[in-house]
C-alpha cells in the first residue's frame, strides 16, 4: 500500500492533483488507514500512471474517463479507443495549423525596422488587423 506522498513521488503527479482526480472520478477513493491516511494499491498506481501519461499527451479529462472506462473491457475491440485518439489527433492538427499561421504572422510582424514607435509595424498591426498577412 502506498501513501499519497509515495504515489505522488512515483508518478510525478502532485498531491492536490491526485485529490482532484479523486474528486472528478478518475481514480477511486482509496482505502484509509487507521490514522485516516489514504492508502493506494498497485492498481491505483497503474491507473494514475495511465492518467499522467494521457495528460502529458494532452488528452482531456473527459477523454481520459472514456479511455479508462474502455480499458475495463479488454475483450472488446479497440475501435472506440481508436476513435478517441483519432478525434484528438484531428484537434491537435487543427491547432498546429492555426499555430503555423500565427507563426507566419509573428515573423512578418517582427520584421519591423522602424526607428520610432510612430512608424512601428508591430504597434500598427496590433492596432489594426488590416495589415495582417494571414487569418489567425
C-alpha positions in Angstrom: 0.0 0.0 0.0 1.2 3.5 -0.9 0.6 6.8 0.9 -0.5 9.7 -1.3 3.0 11.1 -0.9 4.7 8.0 -2.2 2.1 7.8 -5.0 3.0 11.4 -5.9 6.7 10.6 -5.9 6.3 7.5 -8.1 4.1 9.1 -10.7 5.2 12.8 -10.6 1.6 13.9 -10.0 1.3 16.5 -7.3 -0.8 15.6 -4.2 -3.5 18.3 -4.9 -3.9 16.9 -8.4 -4.3 13.4 -7.1 -7.0 14.6 -4.8 -8.6 16.4 -7.7 -8.6 13.3 -9.8 -10.3 11.5 -7.0 -13.0 14.3 -6.8 -13.7 14.1 -10.5 -13.9 10.3 -10.5 -10.7 9.5 -12.5 -9.4 7.5 -9.6 -11.4 5.7 -6.9 -11.3 6.9 -3.4 -8.6 4.8 -1.8 -8.8 2.8 1.4 -7.9 4.7 4.6 -5.5 3.7 7.3 -6.5 3.7 11.0 -5.0 7.2 11.1 -7.3 8.2 8.1 -4.4 8.4 5.6 -5.1 7.4 2.0 -3.6 4.1 1.1 -3.2 3.3 -2.6 -2.8 -0.2 -4.2 -0.6 -1.1 -7.2 -3.8 -0.8 -9.3 -4.1 2.8 -8.1 -0.5 3.5 -9.1 -1.0 2.0 -12.5 -4.2 4.0 -13.1 -2.6 7.2 -12.0 0.4 6.5 -14.3 -2.1 6.0 -17.2 -3.8 9.3 -16.3 -0.5 11.1 -16.1 0.7 9.8 -19.4 -2.7 10.7 -21.0 -2.5 14.2 -19.6 1.1 14.6 -20.8 -0.2 13.8 -24.3 -2.9 16.5 -23.8 -6.0 14.3 -23.6 -8.9 16.0 -21.8 -10.3 14.7 -18.5 -13.4 13.5 -20.4 -11.3 11.6 -23.0 -9.4 10.0 -20.2 -12.6 9.0 -18.4 -13.7 7.4 -21.6 -10.4 5.6 -22.2 -10.3 4.4 -18.6 -13.8 3.0 -18.9 -13.0 1.3 -22.1 -9.9 -0.3 -20.5 -12.2 -2.1 -18.1 -13.3 -4.4 -21.0 -10.1 -5.8 -22.6 -12.0 -8.3 -24.7 -13.8 -5.6 -26.7 -12.4 -4.3 -30.0 -10.3 -1.1 -29.7 -12.4 0.8 -32.2 -13.8 3.2 -29.6 -10.4 3.9 -28.0 -9.0 4.4 -31.5 -11.8 6.9 -32.2 -11.0 9.0 -29.2 -7.3 9.1 -30.2 -8.2 10.0 -33.8 -10.5 12.8 -32.8 -7.9 14.2 -30.5 -5.3 13.9 -33.3 -7.6 16.0 -35.6 -7.9 18.6 -32.9 -4.1 18.7 -32.5 -3.6 19.0 -36.2 -6.1 21.9 -36.3 -4.2 23.7 -33.5 -0.9 23.1 -35.3 -2.3 24.7 -38.5 -3.5 27.7 -36.5 -0.2 28.0 -34.7 1.7 27.9 -38.1 -0.5 30.8 -39.3 0.3 32.6 -36.1 4.0 31.9 -36.5 4.0 33.3 -40.1 2.1 36.4 -38.9 4.5 37.0 -36.0 7.5 36.6 -38.3 6.0 39.2 -40.6 5.2 41.4 -37.7 8.7 41.2 -36.2 10.4 42.3 -39.4 9.9 45.9 -38.3 12.9 48.2 -38.8 11.3 51.5 -37.9 13.2 54.0 -35.8 10.3 55.1 -33.7 7.0 53.8 -32.4 5.2 56.2 -34.6 6.2 54.1 -37.6 6.4 50.7 -35.8 4.8 47.8 -37.8 4.2 45.9 -34.5 2.2 48.6 -33.0 0.4 49.4 -36.2 -0.6 45.8 -36.9 -1.8 45.2 -33.4 -3.9 48.3 -33.6 -5.4 47.4 -37.0 -6.0 43.8 -38.1 -5.9 45.1 -41.8 -2.1 44.8 -42.3 -2.1 41.1 -41.2 -1.0 38.7 -43.8 -2.9 35.7 -42.5 -6.2 34.9 -40.7 -5.2 33.8 -37.2 
